[in-house]
């Protein structure tokens, strides 16, 4: 039964909430670093914040692609305006 549960959770990955969690942690670290005027702590928090944003955006894009696959040719036609 465990293998069935693992295959079920594997199909739901990636989870955008992981990116939001990293984003929030980075935001809190940035606030702490800014309040204590520790620039290196602030910069580390900013890095975490940006990493969380990238994780979120990539996971949403992957999920969207799994729901509705698209080809590069179709995307190029939409950009150019020739549908």
C-alpha positions, 0 to 999 in steps of 0.5 A, a space after each residue: 500500500 505504501 508504493 501506491 501512496 508514493 506514486 500518488 504523491 509523486 504525481 502531485 509534485 512540485 508543490 508551489 507552497 514550498 516556494 511560498 514557505 522559502 519566500 516567507 522565511 527569506 522575508 522574515 530574515 530580511 526584516 531581522 537583518 534590516 532591523 539590526 542593520 546587519 547587511 549580510 543577514 539582510 542579503 542572505 534573506 534577500 537571496 532566500 526570498 528570490 529563491 522562494 519566488 523562483 521555486 514558486 514560479 517554476 513549480 506553477 509553470 510545471 503544474 500548468 504544463 502538466 495540465 495543458 501541454 503546449 508546444 514551442 511552435 504554438 507559443 511562438 505563434 501566440 507571441 507573433 500574433 498568428 493564431 
